[in-house]
Amino acid sequence: MRAAVINQYGDKDQLKVVDIVVPTIGDDEVLVENVAVSINPIDYKARQGLLQQMFQWQFPVVLGWDIAGTIIAVGDNVDNFHVGEAVFARPDTDPTGKNGAYAEYTVVKADKLARKPDNISFEEAAAVPLAGLTALQMLRQLKVTAGQKVLIQAGAGGVGIYAIQLAKKLGAYVATTASEANREFVVGLGADQVIDYRQANIVDVLSDYDAVFDMVGDVDNGIAILKPGGHFVTISTMLTESQKQTDGKTVETGWLDTNGQDLEQLANTFAEGTLDIVVDSVYPLTTTGIRAAHERSETHHARGKIVVQIKNAVQEEK
């Protein structure tokens, strides 16, 4: 099968599309023929070697954590999914680094899958799993409820787009940070207040917030704007012990829990048409295409998710 691999850590030029062996499935797994996958910031960080303490991979490594495609084989113990079904998922991280998303086929445990709603494309579905699950679960960890005030940092990013919309569905008042160029965009998603991070510091604008979802590492300022009893979660940096022990406030690191139940919840919301997916750009699974996708991700200026087409690109290359 065709897959984008790296043979050592480094810049985007380490990415190369080559032929590798199709992975085999276990009893509780399915094999998905990918139509589209998406890029996340963790991808280029992994490529650079910044996650070596977390993942002891063996080269060549196939990166990527978001897939959308069609099931072509199921394990003996899988009875809730069937060959031919359109699905999407954030698969488990493969400890060897061989079973990533940047490939024609990916093995996925059945409990990580959700069926793709008919009213969204494979490209749109690929833009959901990691970012959408992160947004859903972090708002849950923050205990956001109707009438509360929540700050969502980096509202125009992949996770922020879902977090704003989901927080508004919960009935919260949402403030977010974004560039002036993205002001109208995040307002269109539902943001009630937009702070231009280039012009203002959040502590000079906001106060008495119930929850802060940090994606930029602005920990001390985020804690400062919380009211007593407020909740702070970061997914972008490591907290110090003093930050974790802030008196009268809950300060935590957020970790993604990959599971099909939460993804199914998001799928139902998309099927209802009450949650928007924003795709920034689409690239083909070619060496040039995957490098360009990583380059776009590293600018930090993507509005929504960066998607890579797998099936069409591979067919054209062949």
C-alpha positions in Angstrom: 0.0 0.0 0.0 1.0 3.6 -0.4 1.9 5.5 2.8 3.7 8.6 3.9 6.6 7.7 6.1 9.6 9.2 7.9 12.9 7.3 8.3 14.3 9.7 10.8 13.2 12.7 12.8 13.5 16.1 11.2 11.8 18.7 9.0 9.0 18.2 6.5 11.4 16.9 3.9 11.7 13.7 5.9 8.2 12.8 4.7 8.1 10.5 1.7 5.3 8.5 0.1 6.4 4.9 -0.5 5.0 1.3 -0.7 4.8 -0.6 2.6 3.0 -3.8 3.8 -0.7 -3.6 4.5 -1.2 -4.1 8.3 -3.1 -7.1 9.6 -6.1 -7.0 12.0 -6.7 -8.7 15.3 -9.9 -10.2 16.5 -11.3 -6.9 17.9 -10.2 -4.8 15.0 -11.2 -3.7 11.5 -9.2 -2.7 8.4 -10.3 0.6 7.0 -9.5 1.7 3.4 -8.9 5.4 3.9 -10.5 8.0 1.7 -9.2 11.0 3.6 -7.2 11.8 6.8 -6.4 15.0 8.5 -3.3 16.8 9.9 -3.0 17.8 13.6 -0.2 19.9 15.2 0.9 16.8 17.1 1.9 15.3 13.7 4.7 17.7 12.9 5.8 17.7 16.6 6.1 13.9 16.3 7.9 14.3 13.0 10.4 16.6 14.6 11.1 14.1 17.4 9.6 16.1 20.2 7.5 13.2 21.4 10.2 10.5 21.7 9.7 10.2 25.4 6.0 9.3 24.8 6.4 7.0 21.8 9.3 4.5 21.3 8.7 4.1 17.5 10.7 2.0 15.1 11.5 3.5 11.7 10.0 3.8 9.1 7.1 5.6 11.0 3.7 6.3 9.5 2.3 9.4 11.2 -1.3 10.6 11.6 -4.3 10.1 13.9 -7.5 10.9 12.0 -9.1 8.7 9.4 -12.3 8.4 7.4 -13.0 5.6 5.0 -14.7 2.3 4.4 -14.3 -1.0 6.3 -12.9 -3.8 4.1 -12.3 -6.5 6.7 -13.4 -7.2 10.3 -12.0 -9.3 13.1 -13.6 -12.5 14.3 -15.0 -10.8 17.5 -16.3 -7.7 15.8 -20.1 -7.9 15.3 -21.2 -4.3 15.5 -19.4 -3.1 12.3 -19.5 -4.7 8.9 -17.6 -4.6 5.6 -18.7 -1.8 3.4 -19.7 0.6 6.2 -18.4 4.2 6.0 -16.6 5.1 9.3 -14.3 7.6 10.9 -12.0 7.3 13.9 -9.1 8.4 15.9 -7.3 5.1 16.2 -5.1 4.1 19.1 -1.5 5.1 18.8 0.5 2.2 17.5 3.5 1.5 19.8 5.7 0.5 16.8 4.8 3.6 14.7 3.7 1.4 11.7 -0.1 1.8 11.8 -0.6 5.6 11.3 -3.2 7.4 9.3 -1.1 8.6 6.4 -1.7 5.4 4.4 -4.2 3.6 2.1 -5.2 1.3 5.0 -5.3 1.6 8.8 -6.2 -0.9 11.4 -8.6 0.4 14.0 -10.1 -1.2 17.1 -13.8 -1.5 16.8 -14.5 0.4 20.0 -12.8 3.5 18.5 -15.1 3.7 15.4 -18.2 5.7 14.6 -20.3 5.5 11.4 -19.9 8.5 9.1 -23.1 10.5 8.8 -24.5 10.5 5.3 -24.7 14.3 5.2 -20.9 14.9 5.5 -18.1 13.9 3.1 -15.2 11.7 3.9 -13.0 14.8 3.8 -15.2 16.5 6.4 -15.4 13.4 8.5 -11.6 13.1 8.6 -11.5 16.6 10.0 -13.4 15.6 13.1 -12.0 12.8 15.4 -8.9 14.2 17.3 -10.0 17.8 17.3 -13.7 17.1 17.9 -13.2 14.6 20.6 -10.7 16.9 22.4 -13.2 19.8 22.3 -16.0 17.6 23.6 -14.0 16.0 26.4 -12.2 19.1 27.6 -15.6 21.0 27.9 -16.8 18.0 29.9 -13.7 18.2 32.1 -14.3 21.9 32.6 -17.9 21.1 33.7 -19.3 23.8 31.4 -23.0 24.4 31.8 -25.7 26.8 30.6 -25.2 30.4 31.8 -21.5 30.0 32.6 -18.7 32.1 31.1 -16.0 30.2 29.3 -12.8 31.4 27.6 -11.6 29.2 24.6 -8.2 30.1 23.5 -7.3 29.9 19.8 -10.9 29.9 18.6 -10.0 29.6 14.9 -7.9 26.5 15.3 -8.9 22.9 14.7 -10.0 22.3 18.3 -11.2 25.8 19.0 -13.8 25.7 16.1 -15.5 22.7 17.7 -15.1 24.0 21.3 -16.8 27.3 20.5 -19.8 25.6 18.9 -20.2 22.9 21.5 -19.9 25.4 24.4 -22.7 27.5 22.8 -24.8 24.4 22.4 -24.4 23.9 26.2 -25.7 27.4 26.7 -22.5 29.1 27.8 -21.3 32.7 27.1 -18.1 32.2 25.0 -15.1 34.4 24.8 -12.2 33.5 22.5 -8.9 34.7 21.3 -8.2 35.1 17.6 -6.5 37.5 15.2 -8.4 40.4 13.8 -8.6 38.6 10.5 -10.5 35.8 12.1 -12.9 37.9 14.2 -15.9 37.5 11.9 -15.1 33.8 11.4 -15.2 33.0 15.1 -18.3 35.2 15.7 -20.0 33.2 13.0 -19.2 30.0 15.0 -21.0 31.6 18.0 -18.3 33.4 19.9 -19.9 36.2 22.1 -16.6 38.1 22.6 -13.3 38.1 20.6 -10.0 39.3 22.0 -7.3 40.1 19.5 -4.3 38.4 21.1 -2.0 40.7 19.3 -3.5 43.8 20.8 -4.8 42.8 24.3 -3.9 40.6 27.2 -6.9 38.5 28.5 -6.4 39.7 32.1 -7.0 43.2 31.0 -10.3 42.3 29.3 -11.8 39.3 31.2 -12.6 38.5 34.8 -14.8 36.2 36.9 -14.8 33.3 34.4 -16.2 29.9 35.2 -13.9 28.0 32.8 -10.8 28.4 30.7 -9.8 26.0 27.9 -6.1 26.8 27.2 -4.5 25.8 23.9 -1.7 28.4 23.8 0.2 27.9 27.1 -1.1 31.1 28.7 -1.6 29.4 32.0 -1.0 32.1 34.6 -3.3 34.6 32.9 -5.9 31.9 32.3 -5.9 31.1 36.0 -6.0 34.7 36.9 -9.3 35.4 35.2 -11.1 32.5 36.9 -13.6 33.2 39.6 -13.3 31.2 42.9 -14.3 27.6 42.2 -13.5 28.0 38.4 -11.9 25.3 36.3 -8.9 25.6 34.0 -7.7 22.9 31.5 -4.7 23.1 29.2 -3.7 20.8 26.4 -0.7 22.7 25.3 1.8 22.7 28.1 3.0 21.1 31.3 1.7 22.6 34.5 3.9 23.4 37.5 3.1 22.1 40.9 2.2 25.6 42.1 -0.2 26.1 39.2 -1.9 22.8 39.9 -2.3 23.7 43.6 -3.9 27.1 42.9 -6.1 27.8 45.9 -9.8 27.7 45.3 -9.5 26.8 41.6 -9.2 23.5 39.7 -6.2 23.6 37.4 -5.6 20.5 35.3 -4.0 19.1 32.2 -6.4 17.6 29.7 -5.7 14.2 27.9 -7.7 12.8 25.0 -9.6 9.6 25.6 -10.1 7.9 22.2 -13.5 6.2 22.2 -16.2 5.5 19.7 -19.0 6.5 22.1 -18.0 10.1 22.2 -17.3 10.1 18.4 -20.8 8.7 17.9 -22.2 11.6 19.9 -20.4 14.0 17.6 -21.7 12.0 14.6 -25.3 12.4 15.7 -24.7 16.2 16.1 -23.4 16.4 12.5 -26.3 14.3 11.3 -28.7 16.8 12.9 -26.9 19.6 11.1 -26.3 21.5 14.3 -22.4 21.4 14.2 -20.3 22.8 11.4 -17.0 21.3 10.1 -14.4 23.7 8.8 -11.8 22.4 6.3 -8.9 24.8 5.7 -7.3 23.1 2.8 -7.0 19.7 1.0 -3.8 18.1 -0.2 -3.1 14.8 -2.0 -1.2 11.8 -0.6 1.9 12.5 -2.6 5.4 13.3 -1.3 4.9 17.0 -2.4 1.3 17.1 -1.0 2.1 15.7 2.5 5.1 18.0 2.9 2.9 21.0 1.8 0.2 19.9 4.3 2.8 19.9 7.2 4.2 23.2 6.1 0.6 24.7 6.2 0.1 23.2 9.7 3.4 24.7 11.0 2.3 28.2 10.0 -0.3 28.1 12.8 -2.6 30.1 10.6 -4.8 27.3 9.3 -8.5 28.2 9.7 -10.0 24.8 10.5 -8.6 21.4 9.6 -6.0 20.5 7.0 -7.1 17.4 5.1 -5.2 14.9 3.0 -7.0 12.9 0.3 -5.8 9.3 0.2 -7.9 7.2 -2.2 -8.1 9.6 -5.2 -4.4 10.6 -4.9 -3.2 7.0 -4.8 -5.4 6.0 -7.8 -4.1 8.9 -9.8 -0.5 8.1 -8.9 -1.0 4.5 -10.0 
